[in-house]
Amino acid sequence: MQSAKNVAASAKETAANVAASAVSGKEKAKATVQEKAEKARANSPGEKSLATEMKHEKKREAEEHKQEAQEYNAANKNAVKEAAQHKQETDGGAI
């Protein structure tokens, strides 16, 4: 039974990581589109450069949020595994 809980925890982690990657990808694409729109409206090279800098910052933030989510998901999976193992040890091997 512990194995089934570990498999479920791993599946939940994988699904959550896929979702985090999808959100990150969406935010990065959004930053790129916003940059293109701001560059089209820009009247000077400085404004265009600022638009590019903003895009890079937004992409960095999106990647950072994705990494934080993946770390959180891994911690949750490990907590479930540890709880299942502790229960098995205290129940004498029966879960």
GULUMMI-936102 format. One record per atom (N, C-alpha, C, O): residue in three letters; x, y, z; atom name. Coordinates in Angstrom, 1 decimal. Layout:
<pts>
<residu->ALA, X->X, Y->Y, Z->Z, atome->CA>
...
</pts>
This chain:
<pts>
<residu->MET, X->0.8, Y->-1.2, Z->0.0, atome->N>
<residu->MET, X->0.0, Y->0.0, Z->0.0, atome->CA>
<residu->MET, X->0.9, Y->1.3, Z->0.0, atome->C>
<residu->MET, X->0.5, Y->2.3, Z->-0.6, atome->O>
<residu->GLN, X->2.0, Y->1.2, Z->0.7, atome->N>
<residu->GLN, X->2.9, Y->2.3, Z->0.7, atome->CA>
<residu->GLN, X->3.3, Y->2.7, Z->-0.7, atome->C>
<residu->GLN, X->3.5, Y->3.8, Z->-1.1, atome->O>
<residu->SER, X->3.6, Y->1.6, Z->-1.5, atome->N>
<residu->SER, X->4.0, Y->1.9, Z->-2.9, atome->CA>
<residu->SER, X->2.9, Y->2.6, Z->-3.7, atome->C>
<residu->SER, X->3.2, Y->3.5, Z->-4.5, atome->O>
<residu->ALA, X->1.7, Y->2.3, Z->-3.5, atome->N>
<residu->ALA, X->0.6, Y->3.0, Z->-4.1, atome->CA>
<residu->ALA, X->0.5, Y->4.5, Z->-3.7, atome->C>
<residu->ALA, X->0.3, Y->5.3, Z->-4.5, atome->O>
<residu->LYS, X->0.8, Y->4.8, Z->-2.4, atome->N>
<residu->LYS, X->0.8, Y->6.1, Z->-2.0, atome->CA>
<residu->LYS, X->2.0, Y->6.9, Z->-2.6, atome->C>
<residu->LYS, X->1.8, Y->8.1, Z->-2.9, atome->O>
<residu->ASN, X->3.1, Y->6.2, Z->-2.7, atome->N>
<residu->ASN, X->4.3, Y->6.9, Z->-3.3, atome->CA>
<residu->ASN, X->4.0, Y->7.2, Z->-4.8, atome->C>
<residu->ASN, X->4.4, Y->8.2, Z->-5.3, atome->O>
<residu->VAL, X->3.4, Y->6.2, Z->-5.5, atome->N>
<residu->VAL, X->3.0, Y->6.5, Z->-6.9, atome->CA>
<residu->VAL, X->2.1, Y->7.6, Z->-7.0, atome->C>
<residu->VAL, X->2.2, Y->8.5, Z->-7.9, atome->O>
<residu->ALA, X->1.1, Y->7.7, Z->-6.2, atome->N>
<residu->ALA, X->0.1, Y->8.8, Z->-6.2, atome->CA>
<residu->ALA, X->0.8, Y->10.1, Z->-5.9, atome->C>
<residu->ALA, X->0.5, Y->11.1, Z->-6.6, atome->O>
<residu->ALA, X->1.7, Y->10.1, Z->-4.9, atome->N>
<residu->ALA, X->2.4, Y->11.4, Z->-4.6, atome->CA>
<residu->ALA, X->3.2, Y->11.8, Z->-5.8, atome->C>
<residu->ALA, X->3.3, Y->13.0, Z->-6.1, atome->O>
<residu->SER, X->3.9, Y->10.9, Z->-6.4, atome->N>
<residu->SER, X->4.7, Y->11.2, Z->-7.6, atome->CA>
<residu->SER, X->3.9, Y->11.7, Z->-8.7, atome->C>
<residu->SER, X->4.3, Y->12.7, Z->-9.4, atome->O>
<residu->ALA, X->2.7, Y->11.1, Z->-8.9, atome->N>
<residu->ALA, X->1.8, Y->11.6, Z->-10.0, atome->CA>
<residu->ALA, X->1.3, Y->13.0, Z->-9.7, atome->C>
<residu->ALA, X->1.2, Y->13.8, Z->-10.6, atome->O>
<residu->LYS, X->1.0, Y->13.2, Z->-8.5, atome->N>
<residu->LYS, X->0.5, Y->14.6, Z->-8.1, atome->CA>
<residu->LYS, X->1.6, Y->15.6, Z->-8.3, atome->C>
<residu->LYS, X->1.4, Y->16.7, Z->-8.8, atome->O>
<residu->GLU, X->2.8, Y->15.2, Z->-8.0, atome->N>
<residu->GLU, X->3.9, Y->16.1, Z->-8.1, atome->CA>
<residu->GLU, X->4.2, Y->16.4, Z->-9.6, atome->C>
<residu->GLU, X->4.3, Y->17.6, Z->-10.0, atome->O>
<residu->THR, X->4.1, Y->15.4, Z->-10.4, atome->N>
<residu->THR, X->4.3, Y->15.6, Z->-11.9, atome->CA>
<residu->THR, X->3.2, Y->16.4, Z->-12.5, atome->C>
<residu->THR, X->3.5, Y->17.3, Z->-13.3, atome->O>
<residu->ALA, X->2.0, Y->16.2, Z->-12.1, atome->N>
<residu->ALA, X->0.9, Y->17.0, Z->-12.6, atome->CA>
<residu->ALA, X->1.0, Y->18.5, Z->-12.2, atome->C>
<residu->ALA, X->0.8, Y->19.4, Z->-13.0, atome->O>
<residu->ALA, X->1.4, Y->18.7, Z->-11.0, atome->N>
<residu->ALA, X->1.6, Y->20.1, Z->-10.5, atome->CA>
<residu->ALA, X->2.8, Y->20.7, Z->-11.2, atome->C>
<residu->ALA, X->2.7, Y->21.9, Z->-11.5, atome->O>
<residu->ASN, X->3.8, Y->20.0, Z->-11.5, atome->N>
<residu->ASN, X->5.0, Y->20.6, Z->-12.2, atome->CA>
<residu->ASN, X->4.6, Y->20.9, Z->-13.6, atome->C>
<residu->ASN, X->5.1, Y->21.9, Z->-14.1, atome->O>
<residu->VAL, X->3.8, Y->20.1, Z->-14.2, atome->N>
<residu->VAL, X->3.4, Y->20.4, Z->-15.6, atome->CA>
<residu->VAL, X->2.6, Y->21.6, Z->-15.6, atome->C>
<residu->VAL, X->2.7, Y->22.5, Z->-16.5, atome->O>
<residu->ALA, X->1.7, Y->21.8, Z->-14.6, atome->N>
<residu->ALA, X->0.9, Y->23.0, Z->-14.5, atome->CA>
<residu->ALA, X->1.8, Y->24.2, Z->-14.3, atome->C>
<residu->ALA, X->1.5, Y->25.3, Z->-14.9, atome->O>
<residu->ALA, X->2.7, Y->24.1, Z->-13.4, atome->N>
<residu->ALA, X->3.7, Y->25.2, Z->-13.2, atome->CA>
<residu->ALA, X->4.4, Y->25.6, Z->-14.4, atome->C>
<residu->ALA, X->4.6, Y->26.8, Z->-14.7, atome->O>
<residu->SER, X->4.8, Y->24.6, Z->-15.2, atome->N>
<residu->SER, X->5.5, Y->24.9, Z->-16.5, atome->CA>
<residu->SER, X->4.6, Y->25.6, Z->-17.5, atome->C>
<residu->SER, X->5.1, Y->26.5, Z->-18.2, atome->O>
<residu->ALA, X->3.4, Y->25.1, Z->-17.5, atome->N>
<residu->ALA, X->2.4, Y->25.7, Z->-18.4, atome->CA>
<residu->ALA, X->2.2, Y->27.2, Z->-18.1, atome->C>
<residu->ALA, X->2.1, Y->28.1, Z->-19.0, atome->O>
<residu->VAL, X->2.0, Y->27.5, Z->-16.8, atome->N>
<residu->VAL, X->1.8, Y->28.9, Z->-16.4, atome->CA>
<residu->VAL, X->3.0, Y->29.7, Z->-16.7, atome->C>
<residu->VAL, X->2.9, Y->30.8, Z->-17.2, atome->O>
<residu->SER, X->4.2, Y->29.2, Z->-16.4, atome->N>
<residu->SER, X->5.4, Y->29.9, Z->-16.7, atome->CA>
<residu->SER, X->5.5, Y->30.2, Z->-18.2, atome->C>
<residu->SER, X->5.9, Y->31.3, Z->-18.6, atome->O>
<residu->GLY, X->5.2, Y->29.2, Z->-19.1, atome->N>
<residu->GLY, X->5.3, Y->29.4, Z->-20.5, atome->CA>
<residu->GLY, X->4.3, Y->30.4, Z->-21.0, atome->C>
<residu->GLY, X->4.6, Y->31.2, Z->-21.8, atome->O>
<residu->LYS, X->3.1, Y->30.4, Z->-20.4, atome->N>
<residu->LYS, X->2.1, Y->31.5, Z->-20.7, atome->CA>
<residu->LYS, X->2.6, Y->32.8, Z->-20.3, atome->C>
<residu->LYS, X->2.5, Y->33.8, Z->-21.1, atome->O>
<residu->GLU, X->3.2, Y->33.0, Z->-19.2, atome->N>
<residu->GLU, X->3.7, Y->34.3, Z->-18.7, atome->CA>
<residu->GLU, X->4.9, Y->34.8, Z->-19.6, atome->C>
<residu->GLU, X->5.0, Y->35.9, Z->-19.9, atome->O>
<residu->LYS, X->5.7, Y->33.8, Z->-20.0, atome->N>
<residu->LYS, X->6.8, Y->34.2, Z->-20.9, atome->CA>
<residu->LYS, X->6.3, Y->34.7, Z->-22.2, atome->C>
<residu->LYS, X->6.8, Y->35.6, Z->-22.8, atome->O>
<residu->ALA, X->5.3, Y->34.0, Z->-22.8, atome->N>
<residu->ALA, X->4.8, Y->34.3, Z->-24.1, atome->CA>
<residu->ALA, X->4.1, Y->35.7, Z->-24.0, atome->C>
<residu->ALA, X->4.2, Y->36.5, Z->-24.9, atome->O>
<residu->LYS, X->3.4, Y->35.9, Z->-22.9, atome->N>
<residu->LYS, X->2.7, Y->37.2, Z->-22.6, atome->CA>
<residu->LYS, X->3.7, Y->38.3, Z->-22.6, atome->C>
<residu->LYS, X->3.5, Y->39.4, Z->-23.1, atome->O>
<residu->ALA, X->4.9, Y->38.1, Z->-21.9, atome->N>
<residu->ALA, X->5.9, Y->39.1, Z->-21.8, atome->CA>
<residu->ALA, X->6.5, Y->39.4, Z->-23.2, atome->C>
<residu->ALA, X->6.7, Y->40.6, Z->-23.5, atome->O>
<residu->THR, X->6.6, Y->38.4, Z->-24.1, atome->N>
<residu->THR, X->7.1, Y->38.6, Z->-25.4, atome->CA>
<residu->THR, X->6.1, Y->39.5, Z->-26.2, atome->C>
<residu->THR, X->6.6, Y->40.4, Z->-27.0, atome->O>
<residu->VAL, X->4.9, Y->39.2, Z->-26.1, atome->N>
<residu->VAL, X->3.8, Y->39.9, Z->-26.9, atome->CA>
<residu->VAL, X->3.8, Y->41.3, Z->-26.4, atome->C>
<residu->VAL, X->3.7, Y->42.3, Z->-27.2, atome->O>
<residu->GLN, X->3.9, Y->41.5, Z->-25.1, atome->N>
<residu->GLN, X->3.8, Y->42.9, Z->-24.6, atome->CA>
<residu->GLN, X->5.1, Y->43.7, Z->-25.0, atome->C>
<residu->GLN, X->4.9, Y->44.9, Z->-25.4, atome->O>
<residu->GLU, X->6.2, Y->43.0, Z->-25.1, atome->N>
<residu->GLU, X->7.4, Y->43.7, Z->-25.6, atome->CA>
<residu->GLU, X->7.2, Y->44.1, Z->-27.0, atome->C>
<residu->GLU, X->7.6, Y->45.3, Z->-27.4, atome->O>
<residu->LYS, X->6.7, Y->43.3, Z->-27.8, atome->N>
<residu->LYS, X->6.5, Y->43.6, Z->-29.3, atome->CA>
<residu->LYS, X->5.5, Y->44.8, Z->-29.4, atome->C>
<residu->LYS, X->5.7, Y->45.7, Z->-30.2, atome->O>
<residu->ALA, X->4.5, Y->44.8, Z->-28.6, atome->N>
<residu->ALA, X->3.5, Y->45.9, Z->-28.6, atome->CA>
<residu->ALA, X->4.1, Y->47.2, Z->-28.2, atome->C>
<residu->ALA, X->3.9, Y->48.3, Z->-28.8, atome->O>
<residu->GLU, X->4.9, Y->47.2, Z->-27.1, atome->N>
<residu->GLU, X->5.6, Y->48.3, Z->-26.6, atome->CA>
<residu->GLU, X->6.6, Y->48.9, Z->-27.6, atome->C>
<residu->GLU, X->6.8, Y->50.1, Z->-27.7, atome->O>
<residu->LYS, X->7.3, Y->48.0, Z->-28.2, atome->N>
<residu->LYS, X->8.3, Y->48.4, Z->-29.2, atome->CA>
<residu->LYS, X->7.6, Y->49.1, Z->-30.4, atome->C>
<residu->LYS, X->8.2, Y->50.0, Z->-31.0, atome->O>
<residu->ALA, X->6.5, Y->48.6, Z->-30.8, atome->N>
<residu->ALA, X->5.7, Y->49.2, Z->-31.9, atome->CA>
<residu->ALA, X->5.3, Y->50.6, Z->-31.5, atome->C>
<residu->ALA, X->5.2, Y->51.4, Z->-32.4, atome->O>
<residu->ARG, X->4.9, Y->50.8, Z->-30.3, atome->N>
<residu->ARG, X->4.5, Y->52.1, Z->-29.8, atome->CA>
<residu->ARG, X->5.6, Y->53.1, Z->-29.5, atome->C>
<residu->ARG, X->5.5, Y->54.3, Z->-29.3, atome->O>
<residu->ALA, X->6.8, Y->52.5, Z->-29.3, atome->N>
<residu->ALA, X->8.0, Y->53.3, Z->-28.9, atome->CA>
<residu->ALA, X->8.4, Y->54.3, Z->-29.9, atome->C>
<residu->ALA, X->8.3, Y->54.1, Z->-31.1, atome->O>
<residu->ASN, X->8.8, Y->55.5, Z->-29.4, atome->N>
<residu->ASN, X->9.2, Y->56.6, Z->-30.2, atome->CA>
<residu->ASN, X->10.8, Y->56.8, Z->-30.2, atome->C>
<residu->ASN, X->11.3, Y->57.5, Z->-31.0, atome->O>
<residu->SER, X->11.4, Y->56.1, Z->-29.3, atome->N>
<residu->SER, X->12.9, Y->56.2, Z->-29.3, atome->CA>
<residu->SER, X->13.6, Y->54.9, Z->-29.0, atome->C>
<residu->SER, X->12.9, Y->53.9, Z->-28.5, atome->O>
<residu->PRO, X->14.8, Y->54.8, Z->-29.3, atome->N>
<residu->PRO, X->15.6, Y->53.6, Z->-29.0, atome->CA>
<residu->PRO, X->15.6, Y->53.2, Z->-27.5, atome->C>
<residu->PRO, X->15.6, Y->52.1, Z->-27.1, atome->O>
<residu->GLY, X->15.6, Y->54.3, Z->-26.7, atome->N>
<residu->GLY, X->15.6, Y->54.0, Z->-25.2, atome->CA>
<residu->GLY, X->14.3, Y->53.3, Z->-24.8, atome->C>
<residu->GLY, X->14.3, Y->52.4, Z->-23.9, atome->O>
<residu->GLU, X->13.2, Y->53.7, Z->-25.4, atome->N>
<residu->GLU, X->11.9, Y->53.1, Z->-25.0, atome->CA>
<residu->GLU, X->11.9, Y->51.6, Z->-25.5, atome->C>
<residu->GLU, X->11.3, Y->50.8, Z->-24.8, atome->O>
<residu->LYS, X->12.5, Y->51.4, Z->-26.6, atome->N>
<residu->LYS, X->12.5, Y->50.0, Z->-27.2, atome->CA>
<residu->LYS, X->13.4, Y->49.2, Z->-26.3, atome->C>
<residu->LYS, X->13.1, Y->48.0, Z->-26.0, atome->O>
<residu->SER, X->14.5, Y->49.8, Z->-25.8, atome->N>
<residu->SER, X->15.4, Y->49.0, Z->-24.9, atome->CA>
<residu->SER, X->14.7, Y->48.7, Z->-23.6, atome->C>
<residu->SER, X->14.9, Y->47.7, Z->-23.0, atome->O>
<residu->LEU, X->14.0, Y->49.7, Z->-23.1, atome->N>
<residu->LEU, X->13.3, Y->49.5, Z->-21.8, atome->CA>
<residu->LEU, X->12.2, Y->48.4, Z->-22.0, atome->C>
<residu->LEU, X->12.1, Y->47.6, Z->-21.1, atome->O>
<residu->ALA, X->11.6, Y->48.3, Z->-23.1, atome->N>
<residu->ALA, X->10.6, Y->47.2, Z->-23.4, atome->CA>
<residu->ALA, X->11.3, Y->45.9, Z->-23.3, atome->C>
<residu->ALA, X->10.7, Y->44.9, Z->-22.8, atome->O>
<residu->THR, X->12.5, Y->45.8, Z->-23.9, atome->N>
<residu->THR, X->13.2, Y->44.5, Z->-23.9, atome->CA>
<residu->THR, X->13.7, Y->44.1, Z->-22.5, atome->C>
<residu->THR, X->13.6, Y->43.0, Z->-22.1, atome->O>
<residu->GLU, X->14.1, Y->45.1, Z->-21.7, atome->N>
<residu->GLU, X->14.5, Y->44.9, Z->-20.3, atome->CA>
<residu->GLU, X->13.3, Y->44.4, Z->-19.5, atome->C>
<residu->GLU, X->13.5, Y->43.4, Z->-18.7, atome->O>
<residu->MET, X->12.2, Y->45.0, Z->-19.7, atome->N>
<residu->MET, X->11.0, Y->44.5, Z->-19.0, atome->CA>
<residu->MET, X->10.6, Y->43.1, Z->-19.3, atome->C>
<residu->MET, X->10.2, Y->42.3, Z->-18.5, atome->O>
<residu->LYS, X->10.8, Y->42.8, Z->-20.6, atome->N>
<residu->LYS, X->10.5, Y->41.4, Z->-21.1, atome->CA>
<residu->LYS, X->11.4, Y->40.4, Z->-20.4, atome->C>
<residu->LYS, X->10.9, Y->39.4, Z->-19.9, atome->O>
<residu->HIS, X->12.7, Y->40.7, Z->-20.3, atome->N>
<residu->HIS, X->13.6, Y->39.8, Z->-19.7, atome->CA>
<residu->HIS, X->13.3, Y->39.7, Z->-18.2, atome->C>
<residu->HIS, X->13.4, Y->38.6, Z->-17.6, atome->O>
<residu->GLU, X->12.9, Y->40.7, Z->-17.5, atome->N>
<residu->GLU, X->12.6, Y->40.7, Z->-16.1, atome->CA>
<residu->GLU, X->11.4, Y->39.8, Z->-15.9, atome->C>
<residu->GLU, X->11.3, Y->39.0, Z->-14.9, atome->O>
<residu->LYS, X->10.3, Y->40.0, Z->-16.7, atome->N>
<residu->LYS, X->9.1, Y->39.2, Z->-16.5, atome->CA>
<residu->LYS, X->9.4, Y->37.7, Z->-16.8, atome->C>
<residu->LYS, X->8.8, Y->36.9, Z->-16.1, atome->O>
<residu->LYS, X->10.2, Y->37.4, Z->-17.8, atome->N>
<residu->LYS, X->10.6, Y->36.0, Z->-18.0, atome->CA>
<residu->LYS, X->11.4, Y->35.4, Z->-16.9, atome->C>
<residu->LYS, X->11.1, Y->34.3, Z->-16.5, atome->O>
<residu->ARG, X->12.3, Y->36.2, Z->-16.3, atome->N>
<residu->ARG, X->13.0, Y->35.7, Z->-15.1, atome->CA>
<residu->ARG, X->12.1, Y->35.5, Z->-14.0, atome->C>
<residu->ARG, X->12.3, Y->34.5, Z->-13.3, atome->O>
<residu->GLU, X->11.2, Y->36.3, Z->-13.7, atome->N>
<residu->GLU, X->10.2, Y->36.1, Z->-12.6, atome->CA>
<residu->GLU, X->9.4, Y->34.9, Z->-12.9, atome->C>
<residu->GLU, X->9.1, Y->34.1, Z->-11.9, atome->O>
<residu->ALA, X->8.9, Y->34.7, Z->-14.1, atome->N>
<residu->ALA, X->8.1, Y->33.5, Z->-14.4, atome->CA>
<residu->ALA, X->8.9, Y->32.2, Z->-14.1, atome->C>
<residu->ALA, X->8.4, Y->31.3, Z->-13.6, atome->O>
<residu->GLU, X->10.2, Y->32.2, Z->-14.5, atome->N>
<residu->GLU, X->11.0, Y->31.1, Z->-14.3, atome->CA>
<residu->GLU, X->11.2, Y->30.8, Z->-12.8, atome->C>
<residu->GLU, X->11.3, Y->29.7, Z->-12.3, atome->O>
<residu->GLU, X->11.4, Y->31.9, Z->-12.1, atome->N>
<residu->GLU, X->11.6, Y->31.8, Z->-10.7, atome->CA>
<residu->GLU, X->10.4, Y->31.2, Z->-10.0, atome->C>
<residu->GLU, X->10.5, Y->30.4, Z->-9.1, atome->O>
<residu->HIS, X->9.2, Y->31.7, Z->-10.4, atome->N>
<residu->HIS, X->8.0, Y->31.2, Z->-9.8, atome->CA>
<residu->HIS, X->7.8, Y->29.7, Z->-10.1, atome->C>
<residu->HIS, X->7.4, Y->28.9, Z->-9.2, atome->O>
<residu->LYS, X->8.2, Y->29.3, Z->-11.3, atome->N>
<residu->LYS, X->8.1, Y->27.9, Z->-11.7, atome->CA>
<residu->LYS, X->9.0, Y->27.0, Z->-10.8, atome->C>
<residu->LYS, X->8.6, Y->26.0, Z->-10.3, atome->O>
<residu->GLN, X->10.3, Y->27.5, Z->-10.6, atome->N>
<residu->GLN, X->11.2, Y->26.8, Z->-9.8, atome->CA>
<residu->GLN, X->10.7, Y->26.7, Z->-8.3, atome->C>
<residu->GLN, X->10.8, Y->25.6, Z->-7.7, atome->O>
<residu->GLU, X->10.1, Y->27.8, Z->-7.8, atome->N>
<residu->GLU, X->9.6, Y->27.7, Z->-6.4, atome->CA>
<residu->GLU, X->8.4, Y->26.7, Z->-6.3, atome->C>
<residu->GLU, X->8.3, Y->26.0, Z->-5.4, atome->O>
<residu->ALA, X->7.6, Y->26.7, Z->-7.3, atome->N>
<residu->ALA, X->6.5, Y->25.7, Z->-7.3, atome->CA>
<residu->ALA, X->7.0, Y->24.3, Z->-7.4, atome->C>
<residu->ALA, X->6.4, Y->23.4, Z->-6.7, atome->O>
<residu->GLN, X->8.0, Y->24.1, Z->-8.2, atome->N>
<residu->GLN, X->8.5, Y->22.7, Z->-8.3, atome->CA>
<residu->GLN, X->9.2, Y->22.3, Z->-7.0, atome->C>
<residu->GLN, X->9.1, Y->21.1, Z->-6.6, atome->O>
<residu->GLU, X->9.9, Y->23.2, Z->-6.3, atome->N>
<residu->GLU, X->10.4, Y->22.9, Z->-5.0, atome->CA>
<residu->GLU, X->9.4, Y->22.5, Z->-4.0, atome->C>
<residu->GLU, X->9.5, Y->21.6, Z->-3.2, atome->O>
<residu->TYR, X->8.3, Y->23.3, Z->-4.0, atome->N>
<residu->TYR, X->7.1, Y->23.1, Z->-3.1, atome->CA>
<residu->TYR, X->6.5, Y->21.7, Z->-3.4, atome->C>
<residu->TYR, X->6.2, Y->21.0, Z->-2.5, atome->O>
<residu->ASN, X->6.3, Y->21.4, Z->-4.7, atome->N>
<residu->ASN, X->5.7, Y->20.1, Z->-5.0, atome->CA>
<residu->ASN, X->6.6, Y->19.0, Z->-4.6, atome->C>
<residu->ASN, X->6.1, Y->17.9, Z->-4.1, atome->O>
<residu->ALA, X->7.9, Y->19.1, Z->-4.7, atome->N>
<residu->ALA, X->8.8, Y->18.0, Z->-4.3, atome->CA>
<residu->ALA, X->8.7, Y->17.9, Z->-2.8, atome->C>
<residu->ALA, X->8.8, Y->16.7, Z->-2.3, atome->O>
<residu->ALA, X->8.7, Y->19.0, Z->-2.0, atome->N>
<residu->ALA, X->8.6, Y->18.9, Z->-0.6, atome->CA>
<residu->ALA, X->7.3, Y->18.2, Z->-0.2, atome->C>
<residu->ALA, X->7.3, Y->17.4, Z->0.8, atome->O>
<residu->ASN, X->6.2, Y->18.5, Z->-0.9, atome->N>
<residu->ASN, X->4.9, Y->17.8, Z->-0.5, atome->CA>
<residu->ASN, X->5.0, Y->16.3, Z->-0.8, atome->C>
<residu->ASN, X->4.5, Y->15.5, Z->0.0, atome->O>
<residu->LYS, X->5.6, Y->16.0, Z->-1.9, atome->N>
<residu->LYS, X->5.7, Y->14.5, Z->-2.2, atome->CA>
<residu->LYS, X->6.6, Y->13.8, Z->-1.1, atome->C>
<residu->LYS, X->6.2, Y->12.7, Z->-0.7, atome->O>
<residu->ASN, X->7.6, Y->14.5, Z->-0.7, atome->N>
<residu->ASN, X->8.5, Y->13.8, Z->0.3, atome->CA>
<residu->ASN, X->7.8, Y->13.7, Z->1.6, atome->C>
<residu->ASN, X->8.0, Y->12.8, Z->2.3, atome->O>
<residu->ALA, X->7.0, Y->14.7, Z->1.9, atome->N>
<residu->ALA, X->6.2, Y->14.7, Z->3.2, atome->CA>
<residu->ALA, X->5.2, Y->13.5, Z->3.2, atome->C>
<residu->ALA, X->5.0, Y->12.8, Z->4.2, atome->O>
<residu->VAL, X->4.6, Y->13.3, Z->2.0, atome->N>
<residu->VAL, X->3.6, Y->12.2, Z->1.9, atome->CA>
<residu->VAL, X->4.4, Y->10.8, Z->2.1, atome->C>
<residu->VAL, X->3.9, Y->9.9, Z->2.8, atome->O>
<residu->LYS, X->5.5, Y->10.7, Z->1.4, atome->N>
<residu->LYS, X->6.3, Y->9.5, Z->1.5, atome->CA>
<residu->LYS, X->6.8, Y->9.2, Z->2.9, atome->C>
<residu->LYS, X->6.7, Y->8.1, Z->3.4, atome->O>
<residu->GLU, X->7.2, Y->10.3, Z->3.6, atome->N>
<residu->GLU, X->7.7, Y->10.1, Z->5.0, atome->CA>
<residu->GLU, X->6.5, Y->9.7, Z->5.9, atome->C>
<residu->GLU, X->6.7, Y->8.9, Z->6.8, atome->O>
<residu->ALA, X->5.4, Y->10.3, Z->5.7, atome->N>
<residu->ALA, X->4.2, Y->10.0, Z->6.5, atome->CA>
<residu->ALA, X->3.8, Y->8.6, Z->6.3, atome->C>
<residu->ALA, X->3.5, Y->7.9, Z->7.3, atome->O>
<residu->ALA, X->3.8, Y->8.1, Z->5.1, atome->N>
<residu->ALA, X->3.5, Y->6.7, Z->4.8, atome->CA>
<residu->ALA, X->4.5, Y->5.8, Z->5.4, atome->C>
<residu->ALA, X->4.1, Y->4.7, Z->6.0, atome->O>
<residu->GLN, X->5.7, Y->6.1, Z->5.4, atome->N>
<residu->GLN, X->6.8, Y->5.3, Z->5.9, atome->CA>
<residu->GLN, X->6.6, Y->5.2, Z->7.5, atome->C>
<residu->GLN, X->6.8, Y->4.2, Z->8.1, atome->O>
<residu->HIS, X->6.4, Y->6.4, Z->8.1, atome->N>
<residu->HIS, X->6.2, Y->6.4, Z->9.5, atome->CA>
<residu->HIS, X->5.0, Y->5.6, Z->10.0, atome->C>
<residu->HIS, X->5.1, Y->4.9, Z->11.0, atome->O>
<residu->LYS, X->3.9, Y->5.7, Z->9.2, atome->N>
<residu->LYS, X->2.7, Y->4.9, Z->9.5, atome->CA>
<residu->LYS, X->3.0, Y->3.5, Z->9.4, atome->C>
<residu->LYS, X->2.6, Y->2.7, Z->10.3, atome->O>
<residu->GLN, X->3.8, Y->3.1, Z->8.4, atome->N>
<residu->GLN, X->4.1, Y->1.6, Z->8.3, atome->CA>
<residu->GLN, X->5.0, Y->1.2, Z->9.4, atome->C>
<residu->GLN, X->4.8, Y->0.1, Z->10.0, atome->O>
<residu->GLU, X->5.9, Y->2.0, Z->9.9, atome->N>
<residu->GLU, X->6.8, Y->1.6, Z->11.0, atome->CA>
<residu->GLU, X->6.0, Y->1.5, Z->12.3, atome->C>
<residu->GLU, X->6.3, Y->0.6, Z->13.1, atome->O>
<residu->THR, X->5.1, Y->2.4, Z->12.5, atome->N>
<residu->THR, X->4.3, Y->2.4, Z->13.8, atome->CA>
<residu->THR, X->3.2, Y->1.4, Z->13.8, atome->C>
<residu->THR, X->2.8, Y->0.9, Z->14.9, atome->O>
<residu->ASP, X->2.8, Y->0.9, Z->12.6, atome->N>
<residu->ASP, X->1.7, Y->-0.1, Z->12.5, atome->CA>
<residu->ASP, X->2.3, Y->-1.5, Z->12.4, atome->C>
<residu->ASP, X->1.6, Y->-2.5, Z->12.3, atome->O>
<residu->GLY, X->3.6, Y->-1.6, Z->12.4, atome->N>
<residu->GLY, X->4.2, Y->-2.9, Z->12.3, atome->CA>
<residu->GLY, X->4.2, Y->-3.5, Z->10.9, atome->C>
<residu->GLY, X->4.2, Y->-4.7, Z->10.8, atome->O>
<residu->GLY, X->4.2, Y->-2.6, Z->10.0, atome->N>
<residu->GLY, X->4.3, Y->-3.1, Z->8.6, atome->CA>
<residu->GLY, X->3.0, Y->-3.1, Z->7.8, atome->C>
<residu->GLY, X->3.0, Y->-3.3, Z->6.6, atome->O>
<residu->ALA, X->1.9, Y->-2.9, Z->8.5, atome->N>
<residu->ALA, X->0.6, Y->-2.9, Z->7.8, atome->CA>
<residu->ALA, X->0.1, Y->-1.5, Z->7.6, atome->C>
<residu->ALA, X->0.0, Y->-0.7, Z->8.6, atome->O>
<residu->ILE, X->-0.2, Y->-1.2, Z->6.4, atome->N>
<residu->ILE, X->-0.8, Y->0.1, Z->6.1, atome->CA>
<residu->ILE, X->-2.2, Y->0.0, Z->5.8, atome->C>
<residu->ILE, X->-2.9, Y->0.9, Z->5.5, atome->O>
</pts>
